[in-house]
Amino acid sequence: MPDRSGETHHEPVAHGYDALKARPYADVLIVGGGINGIATFRDLALQGVDVALVERGDFVSGASAASSHMIHGGIRYLENGEFRLVHEAVTERNSLLRTAPHFVRPLQTTIPIFSTFSGVIGAPLRFLRHGSGRPSERGGILIKIGLVIYDSFSRGLFHVNGVVPRHAFHGRAQSLRDLPDLSPDVKYTATYWDASLHDPERLALDLVRDGLAAGARTRSEDAAHRTARAANYTAAVAVKDGRVVLRDVESGEETGFAASVVVNASGPWTDITNAALGSPTRFMGGTKGSHIVLDHPRLLAATGGRELFFEHSDGRIVLIYPLKGRVLVGTTDIDHDMADPIVCTEAEVDYFIDLVAHVLPGIPVDRSQIVYRFAGVRPLPRHDDVSPGFVSRDYRIEQAPLGEGTDASVLSLIGGKWTTFRASAEHLADRVLGLLARSRVRSTKGLAIGGGRGYPTTERARRQWIAGHPGVSGARASVLLDRYGTFAADVIRAIAADPSDAPLAAAPAYSTGELRHLARTEHVVHLDDMLMRRTSIAFTGGATPEAAAEIAEAIAPVLAWDAARQAFEVERGLAKVDAFVPAAPARHDEVSGTDDGGSLTGPIPLTR
């Protein structure tokens, strides 16, 4: 909530089940705490709707946490003729650069091209056949046409240094001067601009915070009296006597919850959710996408600070992307049976190593350089014979009755992606408002998100912000501003008030007081919440046994963990990061309170 200085502060909130149990009804219940469910929660809260959200695992613990860390217009969707989606995605991308500048930043992207005419005939045929058939190589002419169209969508929207950059096309000589480690077989490179998403999980948490603040009627600590409530580790498991049965995953306790509208935002688990809600469907046909993260200074330098976005020898669009001092390599697009574990396999690792060699043949990569792996299932519609890479990334909303004993409706979101989360949430919220016979009272277009409010976007403004927030050194304040946006003000105050604050020995970029503040205010239930989603420690390869033990000890006083609980959390946290044991398949008697983008019935398994 805003104080007199105009800055926004957030209040401590537990994982939320107790607030739902204390007042077991709302106008709207959202099942699924990924980016699309969370964005819809925020939108409805801003309209003054009494709304509750439940997520079976931690917030954004599934495919919302398994993204390629990009906010992009989807240039390759032009090949499918999805012009509406591309226009919407470009518009949303450029809006996020303004509304979430703390996490969404311009990203220079280069496409290495190895032929001139390939794909000129095949691509139109795939368009006419609605994506059927095998992908073929895309040559310079086809990519040039696509970038000209892409520029037309971007004009007047995206500004870098005061101008709208058009794409640039270079021949072999200039391409190798710019990126000398590229394969000498390259014929051209095409360079354009999209946007990076540095901390997806933290952006989603900002949206949760915005929704909770919008629904707070008073500054009371009694969360049950607020019109917006969100609970992680809370599963929707059945419908009984006209109410959705909610289960506290931590204690096993259950309570019935009444709502006029249920929004199913559980991603690839949408059909499983609807079956449990008494409304069986066959909407989904998600595909698995995996990534690896490399600690590889030479490969990092070879990218020249830009994303390399290209097609591999099998026609799959892949990427090599510098991020947080590491290199992200992805992604696959494989049909997936939801009964199977969702893991980055050794075969996929072989594929990633091979794709690096395809464009940067002089830079060896091996498994010893992998510090993190992750995988998720895209919430795509059933696609029968359409190749996974050509399945529409657009979204739609389906409506059905909740089940016997109630007049409530279920709205299921089919599809959805990070870039368009605000737009898809707006469409969902408008459908909900229609069912409630209510009108929209405010738009989310152009509305700053979380720590993006008041974020300094010039060097002078940044220096002024840092100078105005004493309590830590200027260098530390700068790091915190990058990490949390203007919510860093809260973190700085917490650190200054914590007499035992000190840098972590095993992860010195973070401090004990900082982590205690996150544990106190950001719905942290388990150590893996901290390692994998509240911080970048796991992503960058820092989730060592020593770091896990030190972090558990630091946050134990806030979460009332004794020595035995700390030991359990360390063991659990490392297992979640390393995923030595794949997660169990989803149970069909439970509704997976999961995310847009494919969260599991618990946090997504990751291997290192």
Phi and psi in degrees as a GROMACS rama.xvg file:
@    title "Ramachandran Plot"
@    xaxis  label "Phi"
@    yaxis  label "Psi"
@TYPE xy
-74.3939  142.557  PRO-2
-102.598  -171.782  ASP-3
-68.2653  -20.342  ARG-4
-79.1304  -8.78122  SER-5
90.7478  -6.07608  GLY-6
-84.851  153.537  GLU-7
-100.476  133.788  THR-8
-121.97  151.216  HIS-9
-117.26  155.989  HIS-10
-107.407  154.774  GLU-11
-61.7532  137.902  PRO-12
-138.662  131.509  VAL-13
-75.3315  -170.254  ALA-14
-73.1185  -7.64239  HIS-15
104.796  -15.6342  GLY-16
-59.5337  -40.8217  TYR-17
-60.7162  -36.9993  ASP-18
-67.4183  -33.6974  ALA-19
-72.4746  -38.8654  LEU-20
-65.5761  -38.2939  LYS-21
-66.2342  -32.8356  ALA-22
-135.14  87.518  ARG-23
-83.4641  51.5062  PRO-24
-160.265  155.195  TYR-25
-162.081  164.555  ALA-26
-65.2697  -38.4878  ASP-27
-134.091  135.804  VAL-28
-117.56  122.94  LEU-29
-102.12  125.177  ILE-30
-104.229  109.724  VAL-31
126.337  112.915  GLY-32
-106.97  42.7399  GLY-33
-93.2529  -168.365  GLY-34
-63.0246  -38.7414  ILE-35
-73.0616  -40.4809  ASN-36
-65.0108  -42.2855  GLY-37
-66.1691  -42.738  ILE-38
-64.4211  -35.9885  ALA-39
-68.5119  -39.1008  THR-40
-57.1235  -48.0211  PHE-41
-62.0277  -45.7984  ARG-42
-60.4937  -47.9187  ASP-43
-66.0562  -38.1983  LEU-44
-61.2876  -38.863  ALA-45
-66.9869  -22.0608  LEU-46
-86.0322  0.0864511  GLN-47
82.0286  12.4825  GLY-48
-76.9427  139.908  VAL-49
-75.3357  106.372  ASP-50
-132.518  141.362  VAL-51
-127.472  145.583  ALA-52
-126.65  136.906  LEU-53
-125.507  142.71  VAL-54
-135.455  125.38  GLU-55
-62.0879  -37.8425  ARG-56
-103.877  -146.146  GLY-57
-82.5361  157.647  ASP-58
-55.9158  143.719  PHE-59
42.7638  46.7413  VAL-60
-99.5489  6.0046  SER-61
-115.406  -132.45  GLY-62
-68.0747  -19.2329  ALA-63
-62.9295  -24.756  SER-64
-97.0592  5.05521  ALA-65
-117.816  30.8297  ALA-66
-83.7868  171.854  SER-67
-85.2246  9.96545  SER-68
60.6436  37.0877  HIS-69
-127.953  148.302  MET-70
-114.54  109.434  ILE-71
-138.198  156.419  HIS-72
-77.7572  -11.2005  GLY-73
77.5165  55.4272  GLY-74
-56.4072  -34.2686  ILE-75
-72.9504  -15.2609  ARG-76
-70.5367  -17.3522  TYR-77
-60.1713  -33.699  LEU-78
-63.4487  -26.5991  GLU-79
-89.1907  -0.686916  ASN-80
75.5017  20.2631  GLY-81
-89.4265  63.7838  GLU-82
-67.3269  -36.2289  PHE-83
-61.1326  -44.9002  ARG-84
-65.466  -41.9695  LEU-85
-62.8187  -44.231  VAL-86
-61.8405  -44.5929  HIS-87
-63.3134  -42.6407  GLU-88
-65.617  -41.725  ALA-89
-62.7855  -43.3942  VAL-90
-61.8311  -44.71  THR-91
-68.0552  -38.3302  GLU-92
-56.4951  -48.0699  ARG-93
-71.896  -29.978  ASN-94
-66.3617  -41.9773  SER-95
-65.8723  -29.8737  LEU-96
-61.4827  -25.8925  LEU-97
-95.2896  -37.7242  ARG-98
-88.0451  -20.3305  THR-99
-134.297  55.3702  ALA-100
-67.9701  -14.7848  PRO-101
-73.4987  -23.3709  HIS-102
-122.283  -23.1995  PHE-103
-111.153  120.31  VAL-104
-136.771  154.587  ARG-105
-58.2125  142.489  PRO-106
-132.078  115.521  LEU-107
-75.3525  130.308  GLN-108
-126.627  132.153  THR-109
-121.478  134.691  THR-110
-106.691  112.273  ILE-111
-74.1747  134.936  PRO-112
-126.098  134.37  ILE-113
-114.931  2.50809  PHE-114
-149.137  170.456  SER-115
-102.69  -50.222  THR-116
-104.917  -9.11907  PHE-117
-56.9235  139.98  SER-118
86.768  -7.30984  GLY-119
-62.5965  -34.6869  VAL-120
-92.4871  -42.2798  ILE-121
-63.9471  -39.4017  GLY-122
-63.9186  -46.5304  ALA-123
-60.6821  -36.1854  PRO-124
-65.5534  -40.1943  LEU-125
-64.0203  -37.1561  ARG-126
-62.1164  -44.9508  PHE-127
-67.743  -29.3823  LEU-128
-92.9901  10.7184  ARG-129
59.1815  42.0408  HIS-130
86.8916  1.9519  GLY-131
-76.1587  160.607  SER-132
94.6714  174.024  GLY-133
-91.1358  144.891  ARG-134
-67.7552  147.503  PRO-135
-120.897  165.071  SER-136
-59.6361  139.886  GLU-137
-100.93  117.498  ARG-138
-90.051  -179.965  GLY-139
-58.6972  -40.64  GLY-140
-64.2548  -46.2473  ILE-141
-62.8212  -42.8354  LEU-142
-66.8676  -38.6736  ILE-143
-60.2483  -45.2746  LYS-144
-60.3001  -44.4497  ILE-145
-62.0965  -39.7762  GLY-146
-71.7618  -32.7435  LEU-147
-62.5722  -44.1559  VAL-148
-64.8467  -42.181  ILE-149
-61.4821  -42.4672  TYR-150
-57.5064  -38.5878  ASP-151
-65.0606  -32.2602  SER-152
-72.7733  -30.8985  PHE-153
-85.8374  -18.3419  SER-154
-57.2356  133.269  ARG-155
80.0852  2.17765  GLY-156
-114.037  -44.2094  LEU-157
-114.164  120.985  PHE-158
-118.736  130.916  HIS-159
-126.659  121.85  VAL-160
54.0644  35.1197  ASN-161
84.6299  -2.76877  GLY-162
-127.851  159.286  VAL-163
-92.2975  112.346  VAL-164
-76.3875  127.552  PRO-165
-84.335  166.11  ARG-166
-67.8855  157.089  HIS-167
-122.277  138.339  ALA-168
-118.158  127.927  PHE-169
-129.469  150.218  HIS-170
-81.1218  -176.628  GLY-171
-58.5154  -46.2747  ARG-172
-61.8389  -49.0748  ALA-173
-66.8369  -37.7761  GLN-174
-60.8536  -42.0057  SER-175
-75.8728  -24.7351  LEU-176
-69.0953  -40.9435  ARG-177
-71.0403  -41.1209  ASP-178
-133.224  81.2724  LEU-179
-64.6143  -17.0711  PRO-180
-87.407  -2.9596  ASP-181
-61.4701  154.071  LEU-182
-56.5541  134.494  SER-183
-65.2938  -10.6451  PRO-184
-78.2511  -7.7296  ASP-185
-62.8526  138.565  VAL-186
-100.162  -35.4923  LYS-187
-147.567  164.866  TYR-188
-131.942  147.08  THR-189
-120.581  130.108  ALA-190
-121.603  132.023  THR-191
-143.79  -178.005  TYR-192
-118.89  134.134  TRP-193
-128.628  -148.407  ASP-194
-140.297  146.691  ALA-195
-97.0022  152.276  SER-196
-119.958  98.9738  LEU-197
-71.3464  -35.9449  HIS-198
-139.852  80.31  ASP-199
-55.6964  -44.6178  PRO-200
-63.9121  -38.3595  GLU-201
-71.5201  -34.745  ARG-202
-62.5314  -42.3047  LEU-203
-63.4707  -40.2811  ALA-204
-63.947  -34.7488  LEU-205
-61.1403  -38.8339  ASP-206
-66.4781  -40.546  LEU-207
-58.2742  -47.0501  VAL-208
-61.426  -42.2701  ARG-209
-60.9129  -42.9061  ASP-210
-65.2481  -42.8314  GLY-211
-63.3813  -40.516  LEU-212
-64.6809  -39.4322  ALA-213
-65.6549  -29.1989  ALA-214
-94.4795  3.6592  GLY-215
-83.3487  108.589  ALA-216
-72.4446  -32.3117  ARG-217
-138.242  176.769  THR-218
-88.7499  16.0375  ARG-219
-62.0616  147.696  SER-220
-76.7102  -5.82196  GLU-221
-81.0778  92.8274  ASP-222
-64.8345  -22.5729  ALA-223
-63.7231  -23.4221  ALA-224
-89.5771  4.23202  HIS-225
-89.4416  155.024  ARG-226
-90.497  2.6783  THR-227
-134.82  121.211  ALA-228
-133.698  139.467  ARG-229
-133.503  134.188  ALA-230
-132.748  116.306  ALA-231
-86.3967  169.703  ASN-232
50.6917  39.6179  TYR-233
-134.694  118.078  THR-234
-106.364  142.858  ALA-235
-91.328  120.859  ALA-236
-116.735  -15.2525  VAL-237
-173.861  176.608  ALA-238
-121.845  128.488  VAL-239
-142.146  128.613  LYS-240
53.5257  39.993  ASP-241
77.7117  6.81731  GLY-242
-122.097  149.581  ARG-243
-81.096  128.579  VAL-244
-84.7203  120.76  VAL-245
-104.312  137.367  LEU-246
-119.732  128.589  ARG-247
-72.9054  109.571  ASP-248
-61.5521  -29.3987  VAL-249
-75.2532  -39.5309  GLU-250
-106.552  -19.4912  SER-251
85.1105  -5.33028  GLY-252
-65.9526  146.863  GLU-253
-127.386  152.69  GLU-254
-148.578  148.842  THR-255
-82.8507  143.322  GLY-256
-133.944  126.664  PHE-257
-99.6267  139.83  ALA-258
-152.49  148.476  ALA-259
-78.1872  -31.7577  SER-260
-134.27  134.466  VAL-261
-112.42  128.153  VAL-262
-102.812  120.21  VAL-263
-94.6686  101.015  ASN-264
-115.818  42.8721  ALA-265
-96.7458  20.1278  SER-266
59.6925  -133.09  GLY-267
-68.1636  -9.27183  PRO-268
-90.1998  10.6332  TRP-269
-55.0043  -43.945  THR-270
-66.6414  -38.3392  ASP-271
-65.3538  -41.8744  ILE-272
-60.7566  -48.6593  THR-273
-63.7518  -35.4661  ASN-274
-61.3423  -42.7193  ALA-275
-69.5162  -28.2418  ALA-276
-84.3957  6.32913  LEU-277
81.4619  20.2323  GLY-278
-139.013  73.3092  SER-279
-59.8872  141.108  PRO-280
-139.913  166.735  THR-281
-135.674  61.563  ARG-282
-87.7593  -32.2171  PHE-283
-99.6872  152.222  MET-284
-155.961  58.1054  GLY-285
-67.2648  156.786  GLY-286
-119.05  147.264  THR-287
-86.3598  136.896  LYS-288
-126.084  128.203  GLY-289
-116.845  161.841  SER-290
-143.995  159.018  HIS-291
-126.407  154.24  ILE-292
-118.397  127.958  VAL-293
-112.594  137.07  LEU-294
-96.1336  95.1107  ASP-295
-147.812  85.3125  HIS-296
-54.9776  -37.4527  PRO-297
-67.819  -42.3315  ARG-298
-64.9988  -39.3758  LEU-299
-59.1001  -45.3788  LEU-300
-65.4333  -34.7404  ALA-301
-65.8522  -23.8932  ALA-302
-73.1333  -16.7735  THR-303
62.9326  24.3427  GLY-304
78.0082  7.7649  GLY-305
-119.608  158.686  ARG-306
-77.5096  136.647  GLU-307
-100.847  119.726  LEU-308
-125.992  116.358  PHE-309
-158.103  174.724  PHE-310
-101.608  138.77  GLU-311
-80.2026  179.125  HIS-312
-63.1078  -20.2835  SER-313
-91.8387  4.16542  ASP-314
89.7423  -6.28039  GLY-315
-73.3568  133.906  ARG-316
-77.7682  126.832  ILE-317
-133.603  175.844  VAL-318
-149.226  152.589  LEU-319
-128.63  120.797  ILE-320
-139.278  115.38  TYR-321
-74.0776  129.909  PRO-322
-157.116  126.055  LEU-323
56.3413  36.3867  LYS-324
75.5184  7.39764  GLY-325
-122.64  179.426  ARG-326
-125.19  121.198  VAL-327
-91.2672  129.361  LEU-328
-124.454  128.477  VAL-329
-167.416  -175.272  GLY-330
-134.944  164.068  THR-331
-94.6138  172.601  THR-332
-150.605  81.9963  ASP-333
-119.637  129.946  ILE-334
-53.8681  137.995  ASP-335
-134.315  133.969  HIS-336
-85.752  122.025  ASP-337
-67.2836  -9.134  MET-338
-81.7265  -12.3757  ALA-339
-91.8855  153.53  ASP-340
-60.5671  150.385  PRO-341
-106.962  96.6294  ILE-342
-137.864  155.084  VAL-343
-80.5358  111.621  CYS-344
-83.1139  166.721  THR-345
-64.8246  -33.7234  GLU-346
-63.8777  -37.6789  ALA-347
-68.1494  -36.7351  GLU-348
-60.985  -44.2309  VAL-349
-56.937  -40.8013  ASP-350
-62.1682  -43.0546  TYR-351
-66.7475  -41.8482  PHE-352
-62.259  -39.7702  ILE-353
-66.1658  -37.7198  ASP-354
-70.504  -30.9459  LEU-355
-63.5135  -44.4268  VAL-356
-63.8153  -24.736  ALA-357
-64.1841  -38.097  HIS-358
-111.3  -21.7289  VAL-359
-128.874  66.7968  LEU-360
-66.2266  -19.2387  PRO-361
-87.7726  1.99595  GLY-362
-114.568  104.396  ILE-363
-71.8885  142.967  PRO-364
-130.661  136.473  VAL-365
-140.381  172.697  ASP-366
-63.4454  -25.0363  ARG-367
-63.9253  -19.1999  SER-368
-91.4097  -4.08598  GLN-369
-79.5037  124.67  ILE-370
-109.311  -10.4849  VAL-371
-162.733  145.051  TYR-372
-132.163  149.813  ARG-373
-154.678  159.407  PHE-374
-149.2  153.531  ALA-375
-154.442  166.604  GLY-376
-110.08  124.908  VAL-377
-70.6082  141.22  ARG-378
-83.7671  61.3701  PRO-379
-88.1368  156.003  LEU-380
-74.314  163.973  PRO-381
-55.354  137.71  ARG-382
-134.038  5.63518  HIS-383
47.204  -113.498  ASP-384
-91.439  0.79358  ASP-385
-72.6016  132.906  VAL-386
-60.0574  141.093  SER-387
-50.9176  -40.5595  PRO-388
-66.9238  -14.1543  GLY-389
-112.498  9.04346  PHE-390
-70.1144  138.134  VAL-391
-58.8363  136.387  SER-392
-95.4391  8.41156  ARG-393
-74.7029  176.25  ASP-394
-132.364  160.012  TYR-395
-148.041  167.614  ARG-396
-121.97  129.493  ILE-397
-113.911  141.866  GLU-398
-117.625  141.359  GLN-399
-154.732  162.701  ALA-400
-68.7133  152.88  PRO-401
-68.7869  -32.859  LEU-402
143.913  -177.858  GLY-403
-66.6492  146.833  GLU-404
85.9638  9.23096  GLY-405
-152.899  150.878  THR-406
-95.3315  5.11888  ASP-407
-69.9823  157.07  ALA-408
-112.554  154.725  SER-409
-114.238  126.643  VAL-410
-106.689  119.233  LEU-411
-105.609  128.941  SER-412
-90.0147  120.978  LEU-413
-106.798  117  ILE-414
92.3211  -161.693  GLY-415
110.439  146.428  GLY-416
-147.735  166.049  LYS-417
-55.0304  -47.6059  TRP-418
-59.7268  -37.4694  THR-419
-102.897  21.9473  THR-420
-60.2353  -38.3964  PHE-421
-66.3841  -42.1879  ARG-422
-67.8652  -43.8289  ALA-423
-66.3515  -36.5834  SER-424
-64.6231  -38.4697  ALA-425
-62.6646  -43.3459  GLU-426
-63.4589  -43.7386  HIS-427
-62.8504  -45.7361  LEU-428
-61.9237  -40.124  ALA-429
-64.6252  -37.8613  ASP-430
-64.4805  -41.3039  ARG-431
-63.1458  -46.0929  VAL-432
-59.3089  -38.4972  LEU-433
-62.2371  -42.4123  GLY-434
-66.7422  -29.8193  LEU-435
-88.6699  -1.26517  LEU-436
57.7772  43.6441  ALA-437
-122.75  160.772  ARG-438
-108.664  151.423  SER-439
-67.3367  132.666  ARG-440
-103.535  -18.2685  VAL-441
-156.743  153.441  ARG-442
-95.7959  151.679  SER-443
-94.2363  -1.9307  THR-444
-63.3277  126.871  LYS-445
73.9668  5.26598  GLY-446
-84.4522  121.807  LEU-447
-60.3106  145.928  ALA-448
-106.153  123.368  ILE-449
46.9812  -123.667  GLY-450
-71.0497  3.53202  GLY-451
-81.3188  -13.513  GLY-452
-70.9859  121.205  ARG-453
74.1099  12.4888  GLY-454
-67.4731  129.658  TYR-455
-74.2919  120.896  PRO-456
-105.916  0.0315895  THR-457
-118.029  159.497  THR-458
-63.8079  -37.6856  GLU-459
-65.5787  -45.4587  ARG-460
-63.9558  -35.4628  ALA-461
-65.0747  -44.1957  ARG-462
-61.9057  -39.5949  ARG-463
-65.2054  -41.7474  GLN-464
-62.8631  -46.8146  TRP-465
-62.473  -42.6439  ILE-466
-64.2657  -29.7924  ALA-467
-84.0708  3.26951  GLY-468
-130.538  74.0986  HIS-469
-71.1841  172.089  PRO-470
123.005  -27.3442  GLY-471
-136.306  169.541  VAL-472
-65.6448  160.984  SER-473
-60.8171  -38.8768  GLY-474
-64.2783  -40.978  ALA-475
-68.0538  -40.85  ARG-476
-60.7225  -37.7368  ALA-477
-63.3159  -43.7457  SER-478
-61.5839  -45.1381  VAL-479
-66.5818  -35.8378  LEU-480
-62.8326  -41.6908  LEU-481
-65.3908  -33.115  ASP-482
-81.9557  -34.4869  ARG-483
-126.128  1.24147  TYR-484
65.3542  -150.644  GLY-485
-72.4126  -10.0183  THR-486
-66.6841  -9.15606  PHE-487
-58.0937  -25.2337  ALA-488
-58.7218  -41.1795  ALA-489
-64.0643  -42.6105  ASP-490
-65.3565  -41.9608  VAL-491
-61.4698  -43.8144  ILE-492
-61.9243  -41.0795  ARG-493
-65.5331  -41.3219  ALA-494
-63.9274  -44.5091  ILE-495
-63.8569  -29.3329  ALA-496
-88.4502  -2.67478  ALA-497
-102.873  104.175  ASP-498
-65.9278  -19.5372  PRO-499
-103.617  14.0281  SER-500
-61.4711  136.366  ASP-501
-160.052  150.598  ALA-502
-60.7829  144.763  PRO-503
-69.0221  137.111  LEU-504
-67.2349  -37.9599  ALA-505
-90.0429  -13.7474  ALA-506
-147.668  71.5741  ALA-507
-65.6562  -10.5882  PRO-508
-70.7248  -15.6557  ALA-509
-117.301  158.011  TYR-510
-124.59  161.513  SER-511
-64.6161  -41.69  THR-512
-64.8764  -37.3274  GLY-513
-60.8225  -47.6091  GLU-514
-68.9915  -34.8208  LEU-515
-63.2224  -38.1672  ARG-516
-62.2356  -44.6438  HIS-517
-62.4951  -43.5564  LEU-518
-62.1755  -34.3766  ALA-519
-75.8537  -31.4601  ARG-520
-119.33  -3.91031  THR-521
-126.247  39.7782  GLU-522
59.742  27.0041  HIS-523
-72.2779  128.943  VAL-524
-116.971  -39.5259  VAL-525
-126.048  162.362  HIS-526
-62.7087  -36.0866  LEU-527
-65.1562  -25.8246  ASP-528
-57.2811  -41.3428  ASP-529
-75.0088  -44.7596  MET-530
-67.1507  -38.1723  LEU-531
-105.464  -22.0679  MET-532
-129.736  -34.4391  ARG-533
-81.339  -21.9915  ARG-534
-132.53  173.893  THR-535
-100.24  16.3615  SER-536
-61.5586  -46.1534  ILE-537
-68.4933  -43.5038  ALA-538
-57.492  -39.1251  PHE-539
-88.7782  2.98453  THR-540
89.5802  17.1366  GLY-541
-95.4203  4.66268  GLY-542
-84.7137  65.7449  ALA-543
-83.0046  163.31  THR-544
-56.3048  -38.1075  PRO-545
-64.9242  -43.7697  GLU-546
-65.8934  -42.6313  ALA-547
-60.5356  -44.4557  ALA-548
-65.5019  -40.0564  ALA-549
-66.9409  -40.253  GLU-550
-68.5848  -42.3965  ILE-551
-59.0117  -42.313  ALA-552
-65.5624  -37.3026  GLU-553
-66.7946  -39.5547  ALA-554
-95.475  -5.4369  ILE-555
-55.4967  -42.5324  ALA-556
-62.3419  -33.9389  PRO-557
-71.4981  -38.6425  VAL-558
-99.0799  7.41164  LEU-559
57.8921  44.0599  ALA-560
-92.1376  128.164  TRP-561
-85.9408  -176.536  ASP-562
-61.318  -39.4883  ALA-563
-66.1776  -41.3952  ALA-564
-66.4312  -37.9248  ARG-565
-60.4365  -44.9226  GLN-566
-62.2873  -41.8581  ALA-567
-61.8579  -44.4021  PHE-568
-66.711  -36.1935  GLU-569
-63.446  -46.3608  VAL-570
-62.9504  -45.6178  GLU-571
-64.1137  -45.6126  ARG-572
-61.0984  -44.7632  GLY-573
-66.6115  -35.1663  LEU-574
-66.3596  -38.7117  ALA-575
-66.2525  -39.4331  LYS-576
-69.2791  -44.383  VAL-577
-87.0506  -25.6708  ASP-578
47.9788  55.9328  ALA-579
-66.5685  -28.37  PHE-580
-115.82  118.199  VAL-581
-59.4787  150.787  PRO-582
-66.5749  149.126  ALA-583
-68.113  150.856  ALA-584
-61.1889  156.347  PRO-585
-61.817  138.327  ALA-586
-86.2627  135.516  ARG-587
-79.6382  -4.32411  HIS-588
-95.4563  7.27072  ASP-589
-125.987  147.666  GLU-590
-90.3976  123.615  VAL-591
-82.5731  108.818  SER-592
-73.2087  85.7499  GLY-593
-126.225  -173.283  THR-594
-103.674  -178.889  ASP-595
-53.3945  -44.1931  ASP-596
-110.861  19.7101  GLY-597
105.845  45.4454  GLY-598
-75.6225  157.062  SER-599
-77.8049  179.885  LEU-600
-72.7227  3.83752  THR-601
-155.224  -173.106  GLY-602
-57.3885  144.064  PRO-603
-66.2692  136.735  ILE-604
-72.7773  139.109  PRO-605
-129.848  147.961  LEU-606
-124.109  156.491  THR-607
